Amino acid sequence: MHEAQGTAFVVEMLSTGLHDALAAALLRHVEARRTDDLVHAGDLMAVLDAKPGAAGGISADTLAYMLRCFFAASRQRMAFEMLTILTLAQNRLTANARSLLVDSLSRRAA
């Protein structure tokens, strides 16, 4: 499943039957981070599509920095989505699903 579709699926599935302030805030945050990732991906695509030496071109160091920031933000978004799933779907997750999410979060934090 494409990453943007996956995030939309998470938001749709978790918003079903939840009407409290925490759920709304978490889901708004997930959507906002997804939008940020899409904007940053668009910025990277624009830089990569530019002709070498074109006006407004950037240095290799700047591109490397943009890529590091993009991937760091993507990893943070995925971790936040996992925390959101654990928080909002705790009663709907199987023990194995919960364990997989917790293990993944633990590995990311190590």
Beta strands, then each sheet from edge to edge (+ up, - down):
end
